[in-house]
C-alpha cells in the first residue's frame, strides 16, 4: 500500500444552523467522513508500515473460519484475509489527524487471539518523531469500549491492549484540539502458534463537530449534565423559560427518542455521540452528548 495521509472535510450540521470545519493533515482529499474500505481511494489513507518485515495487515475480503465477514461487507482491514497470524509477528498501520475542534473517531472491530499473549495495541504520537504512548494514557482523549490497563499483552512488552476473543465491538475516541496526532494500530504475537485469526477492523468514522461538547450551551439558559455520561442526563433550565420536550438524535440526524421528561435515561443507548434538541416555550437549543 502506498503511504498516504488524508484531508477530511467534515460538515457540521445543527438544527437551524450549518457550518463547515476541517480535519486536515499532510496532503490529499479524504472524500467522505466514513471508511468502510469498500472505496479503495478512501482506504488508501491508512498507511500500512512497509518497514516491518512480514506485515500482515491487509485490506480485503476476510475469508477465515471466524473472520468470515466484514462488519460492512465485503471489505475490512484484517491481519491477513486468509491465514491465521504467524508466530513472532509485529504488524502496524496508522493514520494522522490534525484538528482544532472537537473530533470524534469510531470503528467496529473484533479479535481472536491468545489471551494476554497476543493482541492489538493502539498508540498515539503528537509529532513526527518516534515517541509513542498507549492511547489509554493520553489524557486529552475520552475513550469508550476500550481495554483496561490490566489487559496486558506479553508479546508487546506487556503493554495494555485488546486480547482474547470477542464479537463485534464499537469503540470510540473523542478529543478536542487534536494537534497533529498520529494513531498507530499494532498487532503482535509470541512464538507459540495456536492458529488464531488476529484482529479485524471496519467502518472507521471520522467526525469533526466545530465545538467542544461542554461548550455548545455555554451561553444559553439550558444546562445538560453530566456530559459525558454512562446513564442519565438531566436538563436544567433557567427560571424564565419552560421545558417542553427533548429529542435525542444520532450523529446522522435520525431521531432515537422524544420525551417530555427532563431526566433522560441513556443507559440502553450504544456508546457514541448523540445530538439533543431541547424545545422550550421560548426557543430550541441544540447540544452534543457523549454516551460512554
N, C-alpha and C positions, 0 to 999 in steps of 0.2 A: 504494500500500500504506500502511496506517495505521502509525503509529510505535508499536511495542510492544517492550518489553523482557520478559525472561522469568524465571520462577521454576521451577527444575528440582529436583525431589526425586529423589535417587538412593538406591537401596538397595544397601548394601554386603553382599555375600554371601561368606562364608568358610566353609570346611569346619568343621562343628560350631559355627559362630558366625554370628549375624545382627546387623547394626547398621543405623542409618539416619543419613545425613548429608545436607547440603543445599548445593546451589549456588543462590545467590539473587541477585536484582537489584532492580529498581525495583518492579515490580508484576506481577500476572497469574500464573496457573498454567501451567507448561510440562508437559504431561501425560505425556511419555514421554522416555526418555533418548536417543532417536534421531529425527532428522528426515530422512525421505526425500522430503518435500514432498508426499506423497500426502494427508496430513492437513492441510487448509487452516488449521485453527486453530493447528497446530504451526508451519506455515510463516510465520504472521504475526509470529513473534518475530524475524524477520530484517528489519531496518529498511533499506529502500532510500532513499537520500538524495534527497528531492524538491527540495532546493535546487539540485541540479546540473541545468543545462539539458540536455535530451535524455539523461537517464539511461536506459541501455538494458538494465539488469538486469531480467529478467522470470522469474517462476515459472510454468512451464507445460510443455507437451509440446514437446521440441525437434524441429523439422521442417526440418532443413537437409540438405545433401548429406553432410557429415561428422558433424555433430552430429544424428544421426537417431534417437537413442535415449538415454534417461536410463540411468544405471548401474542404478538400481532403477526399472523402468518403472512409470508413464509419465512422471512429472513430475520436473524438476530446476530449479535456478536457473541461468540462462544469459544471456549477453549477446545478447539478442534471440532469441526462439524461432524466428523465420522468416528473418531477413535477415542478411547479413554486417554486421560492425560498420562504422560510418561513419568518416570522417576526423575528426581533431581532437577525439576524444571522451574525456571523463573520466566514469567511472561507478563509484559506490561503494555497497556495502551493509555493514552492521555488526551485531554483537550484543554484549551485555555479560554478563560473568560476574563474580560475587564468590564466592570460596570460601576457607575457612580451611584446607582439607585438600588432599590430592593430587588433582589434576584432570587428566583425560585427554580430549583432543578429537581426533577423527579425521574425515576426509572423503575421498571419492573425487572426482577431477576430471581433466579433460583440457583441452588448449588447442591452438589453431590460429591462429598469429599470424605477423607479420613478425618474424623473429628479430632481437633486440637493438633493435628499433624500437618494437614494440607488445607489450603483455603485461599480466600481473597481479602486483600487489604486495600483500602482507599486512603491515599495520602494527598496532601496539598503542599504547594510551594508558592511563595509570594514573589518569586523573582526568577531570573534566568539561570541562577546558579544551581547547584545540586543539593540544596538544603531542603529536605522534606520532613513533614511531621504527619503523624496519623491524624486523619480528619476528626476523630473524636476528641483530639486535644486542641483543636482550633476553636478558641472562644468566640470568634466572630460569627460562627455558623451555628444554626439551630438544626438538629437532625431528628428525623423520625424513622422508626423501624430500622435501626442500626444495631451493630454489635456493641457489647459492653467491654470494658477493659479486662474483664476476666476471661473473655473468649479469645485465648491466645493461640497462635499458630507456630509450632516449633520449627517448621521449615523456613519461617520468615523471622528468625531471631526472636521468637516469642512475642512478636507484635500482635496486637488485637486485630481480629478480622472476622469475616464470615466463614464459618467452618461447620462441618457436619452435613446434614441433609435437610432440605426444605422444599416446600412447594413455592409457588409464585409469591414474592414479597414486593410491596410497593414502598420504596424508600425515598425520602425527600431530604433536600438540603436547602436551607433558607439563609441568606446573608444580605447584608446591606453595605453598599460601597465596596464591592469585591474588586480591589485594585490589582489588576493583573494577577490572577490566581490560576495556577496550573493544578489540574485534578488528575491523579495517576491511579489507575486500577491495576493491581499486581496480583497475579496468581502464582503460588509456589507449591511445590510438592517435595516430600522427602525421598529417601532411597528405597522405600517399600512400595511395590506395585500391587494395588488391590483392584485394578480395573474400574475405578470410579470415573465419573464423567466430567467433573470440574465445575465450571461457573458459566452461566448463560445470562445475558443481559439484553433487554429490549426496551423500546419506547422511551428513549430519553426525551424529556420535555423541558425546554428552557423558556422561562417567562421573566420579563422584567416589568416591574409594577410602577415605576416612576415615583414611588414614595414609600416610606417605611410603614410597617403595619401599625405601629403605635402613633404615627404622625398624621394619619388620614383625618382624624376628627379632632386634632389638637386645638382648633379654634372654633369648634362648634359646641352647641349645648348638649350634645349626645356623648355619653361615655360608655364604652364597652369593656368589660373586664371579667376574668383575666384574659389576656391575649398575648401570647399563645395560650391554648387551653387543651386539656385532655378530656373534659366532660362538659360542665355547664359554663355558659356565659350569661352575664347579666347586662341589661341595657338600662342605664340610668339617665334621666332627663333633668334638665334644669326646671325650676318650678313654673316658669311661664309657658311651657309647652306641654302638650298632652300626647302620650303614646297611643298609637292605633294598632299598627301591625309591624312585624318584622318578617322579611323574606330572605331565605338563605339560598344562594345560587352557587354552582360550581364555577370553576375558572372560565368555562366556555359560555356562561350565562344561563345554563339550564337551571330551572327552579327545582330545588330539593325539598324545601319546606316553607310554608307560610303559617305564621302563628300570631295570635293576639296576646301571647304571654311575653312578659319582659325578661323572664328567666328561661333560657333555652338549653335543652339537653342535646349535646353533640356527641355523647359517648358512643352512639351506634354509627356515627359517620366514619368513613375511612379517613386515615391521616392525610392531610393535604391542606391546600389553600382554598378558602371559600370567600365569597362576597356576601355581605349582609347589607340589605337596604331597609332602613328604618323609616316608616311613614308616621308622621305626626300631624297634628292639626295645623301646623304652620308650613311644613315643607318636608321634602325627602332628604335623607342623609345616607351616604354610602361609605362603607369601610371594608377592609380585608380582615379576615380572621384566620388564624392558623390552628388547625386541629392536629395536635401532636399524637 
